[in-house]
Amino acid sequence: MCGFVGAFDLNTGSVPIDEGLREQLRNEVLEMSKKIRHRGPDWSGVYSDNNAILSHERLSIVDPLSGKQPLISDDGKIILAANGEIYNHQEIRKEFERKYNFKTKSDCEVIIPLYKTYGKEFLEKLSGIFAFALYDSEKDVYLIARDEIGVIPLYQGWDKQGRYYVASELKALEGHCVSIEEFPNGHYFYSKDEKPKRWYFRDWEKFDAVKNNPKACDEKGDVINPSVIDKVKNGLEAAVKAQLMSDVPYGVLLSGGLDSSIIAAITQKFSKKRVESDSKESAWWPQLHSFAVGLEGSPDLIAAQKAADYIGTVHHEVHFTIQEALDALPDVIYHIETYDITTVRASTPMYLLARVIKSMGIKMVLSGEGSDELFGGYLYFHKAPNAQEFHEELVRKMSKLHLYDCLRANKSLMAWGVEGRVPFLDKDFIDIAMNLNPCDKMNIKLPDGKQRMEKWILRKAFEDMLPQDICWRQKEQFSDGVGYNWIDTLKKITEEKISDAEFARRENRFPVNPPKTKEEYYYREIYSRFFPSDSAAKVVPHEAGVACSTAKALEWDAAWKNMDEPSGRAISGVHDKAY
């Protein structure tokens, strides 16, 4: 995981760029790159010629000694700046044995021979999380691409002269580009084309294409084909194992919820030996360390300790106070680059936790993001009226992950140079989960009158690896689980700080995406200090919802019509107050 800035189309006039302008632009790109050095504190590198400039800030996880970037091909013609991890790089390297002279052991270097062999049509061959800028100096063309879900952030912008820029974070472009957009996930942009094109397509995006898809679900009790449960278990274990490649110490985030506990348990299973080479060498970190954050006595801290004791991790509790979290809000908003209420609430404790993790010398952690979007884990899914609505909401949630959970997990951790990996969002596992019969994932009523619990199939798959009260713990959203008083205090303080008069004039103050609540107004004021442009304001998503739903799902319950509250506690009759 790293950060980069790329500048292209430098020759905007009829006269070729001169040495003085080239040096000026190179210096400007270096200054832009410094703004994201927190993403890559281990090394900096730059490439420049008369047509392109690539600056890279490196966080070394794989091949710390020789994998510095930008990477340059064996013939010196291809230049690559990449952010992320290619989990199947060893398999790809075998394809190019004696065909390409690899210069490093970096997982990202496989992108170069793939491009040389297949041109721009190679992205489906990658299994990983990535955003990259590749420049072909011989053809004077560039290729920009982002992973299918958008786990890795990427932005694009244009300056007054029409030069094209890409950067790992918005802050690198703000103040330099007059127009800024998020680069779409699952897309690539080849400079000979007019605009980005989508490369990631799946049949399961259409309800009718999902295998064995019923129009309605029968009340069938707990009877789900055991082979389906085994497929889920084996698929997720394979994803975790693939993502344990690392040449530095790693750990796991453990909130005590189902998803993080499953990832921690699987990681513990594979953590004793070096996974990537299948060798008998010991792992870089002799014991698996787990981390939880919360207010003193919070639901997550209590549950996380139970899970850690059972799994056998070396567990660390990080306590924060309300005042410490409030003090951190400006820094959090600067790093996560959003004023979205849900994301700010959840990012603040994660940001505080990341600082402690980095202080212990750990540079990579695995977490449970993506499970709720794959299995319908949010409590509002209990109100899904039928299988089709359930599945289509999952597809909508998956398409928006890059705007919310993935953004939070990546930027909150990378603010301190800690890489986050998300095995639930492994490309192959996504296909397994999204092709399941929706009725096997739905919260249908059972013959005894009770309702099947959210993520039942996932709980069943891993019940032998977790304590029962953790395996069957109700969904608790991260910003709730760290301690209910955190959200309650935010609501109270922002209500006091933003006057009724200020809020009444919100459309004058913020004509782009006017805040819908005083809490959002408060975050928006902080955001606008760092990112004052209208382009930056438009980059942030702005959608009504309840308990992390999309706006479309508000139609499921008449009581939600006028609600706009992301906390899981908003779902009355479903959420149980935690201990």
Backbone hydrogen bonds, N-H to C=O, Kabsch-Sander energy under -0.5 kcal/mol:
donor,donor_aa,acceptor,acceptor_aa,energy
3,G,57,E,-2.2
5,V,55,S,-2.4
6,G,166,V,-2.9
7,A,53,I,-2.9
8,F,164,Y,-3.3
9,D,51,N,-0.5
10,L,51,N,-1.0
12,T,10,L,-1.5
22,R,18,D,-2.4
23,E,19,E,-2.2
24,Q,20,G,-2.0
25,L,21,L,-2.9
26,R,22,R,-2.4
27,N,23,E,-2.3
28,E,24,Q,-2.1
29,V,25,L,-2.4
30,L,26,R,-2.1
31,E,27,N,-1.9
32,M,28,E,-2.2
33,S,29,V,-2.6
34,K,30,L,-1.8
35,K,31,E,-0.8
35,K,32,M,-0.7
36,I,33,S,-1.6
37,R,34,K,-1.5
39,R,36,I,-1.7
40,G,37,R,-0.9
42,D,58,R,-2.3
43,W,40,G,-0.6
43,W,58,R,-0.9
45,G,56,H,-2.3
47,Y,54,L,-2.7
49,D,52,A,-2.2
53,I,7,A,-2.2
54,L,47,Y,-2.8
55,S,5,V,-2.9
56,H,45,G,-3.2
57,E,3,G,-3.5
58,R,40,G,-0.6
58,R,43,W,-3.3
58,R,56,H,-0.5
59,L,1,M,-0.6
60,S,58,R,-0.6
61,I,59,L,-0.6
67,G,63,D,-1.6
71,L,80,L,-2.7
73,S,78,I,-2.5
76,G,73,S,-1.6
79,I,135,Y,-2.6
80,L,71,L,-2.8
81,A,133,A,-2.4
83,N,131,A,-2.6
85,E,129,I,-2.5
87,Y,85,E,-0.7
87,Y,127,S,-1.9
88,N,127,S,-1.0
89,H,86,I,-1.3
92,I,88,N,-1.9
93,R,89,H,-2.6
94,K,90,Q,-1.5
95,E,91,E,-1.0
96,F,92,I,-1.0
96,F,93,R,-0.8
97,E,94,K,-1.2
99,K,96,F,-2.1
100,Y,96,F,-1.9
102,F,100,Y,-1.1
109,E,106,S,-0.8
110,V,107,D,-1.0
111,I,108,C,-1.8
112,I,109,E,-1.4
114,L,110,V,-1.7
115,Y,111,I,-2.2
116,K,112,I,-2.5
117,T,113,P,-1.8
118,Y,114,L,-3.0
119,G,115,Y,-2.2
121,E,118,Y,-1.3
122,F,120,K,-0.9
123,L,120,K,-0.6
125,K,122,F,-2.0
126,L,123,L,-1.7
128,G,126,L,-0.6
129,I,85,E,-1.9
131,A,83,N,-1.8
132,F,145,A,-2.1
133,A,81,A,-2.6
134,L,143,L,-2.7
135,Y,79,I,-3.1
136,D,134,L,-0.5
136,D,141,V,-3.2
137,S,77,K,-2.5
137,S,135,Y,-0.9
138,E,77,K,-0.5
140,D,136,D,-1.4
141,V,136,D,-1.6
143,L,134,L,-2.7
144,I,189,F,-2.4
145,A,132,F,-1.9
146,R,187,H,-1.9
147,D,130,F,-2.7
155,Y,167,A,-2.8
156,Q,181,E,-2.9
157,G,165,Y,-2.4
158,W,179,S,-2.0
159,D,163,R,-1.6
162,G,159,D,-1.9
164,Y,8,F,-1.5
165,Y,157,G,-2.9
166,V,6,G,-2.1
167,A,155,Y,-2.2
168,S,4,F,-1.8
172,A,169,E,-1.1
173,L,170,L,-1.6
174,E,170,L,-2.0
175,G,177,C,-0.5
176,H,173,L,-2.2
177,C,173,L,-2.7
178,V,158,W,-1.9
179,S,158,W,-1.4
181,E,156,Q,-2.9
183,F,154,L,-2.2
186,G,147,D,-2.4
187,H,184,P,-1.0
188,Y,197,K,-2.8
189,F,144,I,-3.1
191,S,142,Y,-2.5
191,S,189,F,-0.5
193,D,190,Y,-3.0
197,K,188,Y,-3.4
199,W,186,G,-2.8
200,Y,186,G,-1.6
201,F,199,W,-0.7
205,E,202,R,-1.3
206,K,203,D,-2.2
209,A,206,K,-1.5
210,V,206,K,-0.6
210,V,207,F,-1.4
213,N,210,V,-1.1
220,K,218,D,-1.1
223,V,220,K,-1.4
224,I,222,D,-1.1
228,V,225,N,-1.4
229,I,225,N,-1.3
230,D,226,P,-2.5
231,K,227,S,-2.0
232,V,228,V,-1.9
233,K,229,I,-2.3
234,N,230,D,-3.0
235,G,231,K,-2.2
236,L,232,V,-2.1
237,E,233,K,-2.2
238,A,234,N,-2.1
239,A,235,G,-1.7
240,V,236,L,-2.5
241,K,237,E,-2.4
242,A,238,A,-2.1
243,Q,239,A,-1.5
244,L,241,K,-1.3
245,M,242,A,-0.7
247,D,61,I,-2.9
251,G,364,M,-2.2
252,V,289,H,-2.0
253,L,366,L,-2.6
254,L,252,V,-0.5
254,L,291,F,-3.1
261,S,257,G,-1.8
262,I,258,L,-2.3
263,I,259,D,-2.1
264,A,260,S,-2.3
265,A,261,S,-2.4
266,I,262,I,-2.5
267,T,263,I,-2.5
268,Q,264,A,-2.4
269,K,265,A,-1.5
270,F,266,I,-1.4
271,S,267,T,-1.4
273,K,270,F,-0.8
274,R,281,E,-2.1
278,D,275,V,-0.8
279,S,274,R,-0.6
283,A,272,K,-1.6
289,H,250,Y,-0.6
289,H,287,Q,-0.5
290,S,314,V,-2.3
291,F,252,V,-1.8
292,A,316,H,-2.2
294,G,318,V,-1.9
295,L,482,V,-3.2
298,S,295,L,-2.2
300,D,481,G,-2.5
302,I,298,S,-1.8
303,A,299,P,-2.2
304,A,255,S,-0.5
304,A,300,D,-3.1
305,Q,301,L,-1.8
306,K,302,I,-1.4
307,A,303,A,-2.4
308,A,304,A,-2.8
309,D,305,Q,-2.4
310,Y,306,K,-1.7
311,I,307,A,-2.8
312,G,308,A,-2.9
313,T,308,A,-1.1
314,V,288,L,-2.9
315,H,313,T,-0.9
316,H,290,S,-1.8
318,V,292,A,-2.6
319,H,317,E,-0.6
320,F,294,G,-1.3
325,A,321,T,-2.1
326,L,322,I,-2.5
327,D,323,Q,-2.6
328,A,324,E,-1.3
329,L,325,A,-0.7
329,L,326,L,-0.9
332,V,328,A,-2.7
333,I,329,L,-2.8
334,Y,330,P,-2.1
335,H,331,D,-2.1
336,I,332,V,-3.0
337,E,333,I,-1.7
338,T,333,I,-0.5
344,V,340,D,-2.4
345,R,341,I,-2.6
346,A,342,T,-2.1
347,S,343,T,-2.4
348,T,344,V,-1.6
350,M,346,A,-1.1
351,Y,347,S,-2.9
352,L,348,T,-2.0
353,L,349,P,-2.3
354,A,350,M,-2.4
355,R,351,Y,-1.3
356,V,352,L,-1.1
357,I,353,L,-2.3
358,K,354,A,-2.5
359,S,355,R,-1.6
360,M,356,V,-0.9
360,M,357,I,-1.0
361,G,358,K,-1.9
362,I,357,I,-1.5
363,K,249,P,-1.9
364,M,249,P,-0.8
365,V,419,E,-2.8
366,L,251,G,-1.7
367,S,421,R,-2.3
371,S,368,G,-1.3
374,L,370,G,-1.4
375,F,371,S,-2.4
376,G,372,D,-1.3
377,G,372,D,-1.4
381,F,378,Y,-2.0
382,H,379,L,-1.7
383,K,380,Y,-1.9
384,A,381,F,-1.7
390,F,386,N,-2.3
391,H,387,A,-2.7
392,E,388,Q,-2.7
393,E,389,E,-1.9
394,L,390,F,-1.7
395,V,391,H,-2.2
396,R,392,E,-2.1
397,K,393,E,-2.8
398,M,394,L,-2.7
399,S,395,V,-1.9
400,K,396,R,-0.7
400,K,397,K,-0.9
401,L,397,K,-0.5
401,L,398,M,-0.9
403,L,400,K,-1.8
404,Y,400,K,-0.7
404,Y,401,L,-1.0
406,C,401,L,-2.0
407,L,401,L,-0.7
408,R,404,Y,-2.8
409,A,405,D,-2.9
410,N,406,C,-2.4
411,K,407,L,-2.6
412,S,408,R,-2.3
413,L,409,A,-1.0
414,M,410,N,-2.7
415,A,411,K,-1.2
416,W,413,L,-1.8
417,G,414,M,-1.2
418,V,413,L,-1.6
419,E,363,K,-2.9
421,R,365,V,-2.5
425,L,422,V,-1.8
426,D,423,P,-2.0
430,I,426,D,-2.6
431,D,427,K,-1.5
432,I,428,D,-1.7
433,A,429,F,-2.8
434,M,430,I,-2.9
435,N,431,D,-1.0
436,L,433,A,-1.1
440,D,437,N,-1.9
441,K,438,P,-1.4
442,M,438,P,-1.4
444,I,442,M,-1.4
446,L,450,K,-4.1
449,G,446,L,-2.4
452,R,444,I,-3.0
455,K,375,F,-0.6
455,K,441,K,-0.5
456,W,453,M,-1.1
459,R,455,K,-2.3
460,K,456,W,-2.7
461,A,457,I,-1.7
462,F,458,L,-1.2
463,E,460,K,-0.7
465,M,462,F,-1.7
466,L,463,E,-0.5
470,I,467,P,-0.9
471,C,467,P,-2.9
472,W,468,Q,-2.2
473,R,470,I,-1.4
480,D,477,Q,-1.4
481,G,477,Q,-3.1
482,V,478,F,-1.6
483,G,480,D,-1.9
486,W,483,G,-2.0
487,I,483,G,-0.6
488,D,484,Y,-2.1
489,T,485,N,-2.2
490,L,486,W,-1.9
491,K,487,I,-2.4
492,K,488,D,-2.0
493,I,489,T,-3.1
494,T,490,L,-2.3
495,E,491,K,-1.7
496,E,492,K,-1.5
497,K,493,I,-2.5
498,I,494,T,-1.9
499,S,497,K,-0.7
503,F,499,S,-2.4
504,A,500,D,-2.2
505,R,501,A,-1.2
505,R,502,E,-0.6
506,R,503,F,-1.6
508,N,505,R,-1.1
509,R,505,R,-2.1
510,F,506,R,-3.2
513,N,511,P,-0.6
521,Y,517,T,-2.1
522,Y,518,K,-2.3
523,Y,519,E,-1.9
524,R,520,E,-2.5
525,E,521,Y,-2.1
526,I,522,Y,-1.5
527,Y,523,Y,-2.7
528,S,524,R,-2.6
529,R,525,E,-1.0
529,R,526,I,-0.8
530,F,526,I,-1.0
530,F,527,Y,-0.8
531,F,527,Y,-3.0
537,A,533,S,-1.6
538,K,534,D,-2.1
539,V,535,S,-1.1
540,V,536,A,-0.6
540,V,537,A,-0.7
547,A,565,E,-3.0
549,S,546,V,-0.9
554,L,551,A,-1.2
555,E,552,K,-1.6
556,W,553,A,-2.1
557,D,554,L,-0.9
560,W,557,D,-1.7
561,K,558,A,-1.3
563,M,560,W,-2.0
565,E,545,G,-0.8
570,A,567,S,-1.8
571,I,568,G,-1.6
572,S,570,A,-1.4
574,V,571,I,-1.4
575,H,571,I,-2.0
